[in-house]
Structure formats: C-alpha cells, structure tokens
Amino acid sequence: MSKGQSLIELLIALGIFLAMVSVVAFLLIDGYISNLQASQNSQAISLAEEGIEAVRSIRDSSWDSLTAGPHGLTISGNNWIFQGGQEDVSHRLREGIRKIIVEEIGSDRKKVISQITWELIPARPQELGLVTYLTNWQKYSE
C-alpha cells in the first residue's frame, strides 16, 4: 500500500465522519427549535385566550368600555381594564406583546382580535391571533 493511497482513504473517512456529525448536529438543533416553538406556541395560545376572556369580562362590566382600536390589558381592583395600545408579555415570551384589537361591526356587535407577537429566537418573529365576535347580550336580556 502506498502512502498516497492511505492519505486518500483517511480524507474520505474524515469526510464521511464530518458529514455524519453535521447531520446529527442539524437533527439535534432542529429538534430543540421544534420543541421550543411548540412550548412558546402553547404559551402564546394561553395568552391569546386569556385576552379574549378579559375582553368578555370587560364587556360584562360595561359594553361602552369596548372602544374600537388597539388596547393593552391590565388588572385594576380585581377587574380587567384596557390600558395603553398594547401590553408587554415578555415575562412569558421573548419580546412578547399582546394587543387586543376591537372593531365595530354594529351598535351591539364587535369583532375582537387577541394578537400575540414574539421572537422564537433572535430575528425569527412569530405571530398568533384569536378572533371572536361579541354582542351586547345585556341589552337583549332586559
């Protein structure tokens, strides 16, 4: 066997090894990112659902409080209220923002969007939104 042939065999073996290590590393990183995304999607859904329930609570307290436009949420005296144009939820999601958007459909009907935006990893933004329609049910129950 010549030294040149041994060197070529070594380079081929090294190339195969590096290719296998690259594939394993890619699969591990991809699995981590998928797991992270699933976890954060679950958090985002929870925050969006909480936003919808908060708006229902605001509606039940006072239909007139459901003003059109973007809103943030906060709790004041055990009641949900609108505050600002959006809400920082970065304690639960990286760079997380919750925005409640109320749109007028009629005098007794509103469209509500609970929108969550965050960064999965730097420079990889994510967005999730839930939509519901609310009516002024108290007007019709009197």
PEFEN-V818344 format. One record per residue. RES is the residue in one letter. PHI is phi in radians with two decimals (NA if undefined). Layout:
((RES | PHI) (RES | PHI))
This chain:
((M | NA) (S | -1.61) (K | -1.15) (G | -1.11) (Q | -1.20) (S | -1.14) (L | -1.15) (I | -1.13) (E | -1.08) (L | -1.10) (L | -1.14) (I | -1.14) (A | -1.08) (L | -1.12) (G | -1.10) (I | -1.12) (F | -1.07) (L | -1.11) (A | -1.12) (M | -1.16) (V | -1.11) (S | -1.09) (V | -1.10) (V | -1.10) (A | -1.09) (F | -1.05) (L | -1.12) (L | -1.14) (I | -1.15) (D | -1.10) (G | -1.12) (Y | -1.10) (I | -1.11) (S | -1.11) (N | -1.13) (L | -1.09) (Q | -1.12) (A | -1.09) (S | -1.11) (Q | -1.25) (N | -1.07) (S | -1.10) (Q | -1.08) (A | -1.12) (I | -1.08) (S | -1.07) (L | -1.14) (A | -1.16) (E | -1.11) (E | -1.05) (G | -1.08) (I | -1.09) (E | -1.13) (A | -1.11) (V | -1.16) (R | -1.08) (S | -1.13) (I | -1.10) (R | -1.02) (D | -1.17) (S | -1.35) (S | -2.86) (W | -0.99) (D | -1.16) (S | -1.31) (L | -1.43) (T | -1.44) (A | -1.16) (G | 2.15) (P | -1.46) (H | -2.46) (G | -1.76) (L | -2.13) (T | -2.66) (I | -1.85) (S | -2.32) (G | 1.03) (N | 1.18) (N | -2.22) (W | -1.30) (I | -2.45) (F | -1.39) (Q | -2.64) (G | 1.28) (G | -1.65) (Q | -2.85) (E | -2.27) (D | -1.41) (V | -2.09) (S | -1.22) (H | -1.25) (R | -1.98) (L | -2.41) (R | -1.05) (E | 0.96) (G | -1.37) (I | -2.32) (R | -1.98) (K | -2.28) (I | -1.80) (I | -1.94) (V | -1.87) (E | -2.12) (E | -1.30) (I | -1.96) (G | -2.92) (S | -1.15) (D | -2.15) (R | -2.58) (K | -2.38) (K | -1.76) (V | -2.15) (I | -2.03) (S | -1.80) (Q | -1.93) (I | -2.07) (T | -2.20) (W | -2.82) (E | -1.91) (L | -1.13) (I | -2.40) (P | -0.90) (A | 1.15) (R | -2.31) (P | -1.24) (Q | -2.26) (E | -2.54) (L | -2.50) (G | -2.49) (L | -2.05) (V | -2.13) (T | -2.52) (Y | -2.08) (L | -2.06) (T | -2.11) (N | -1.43) (W | -1.13) (Q | -1.17) (K | -1.11) (Y | -1.58) (S | -1.69) (E | -1.40))
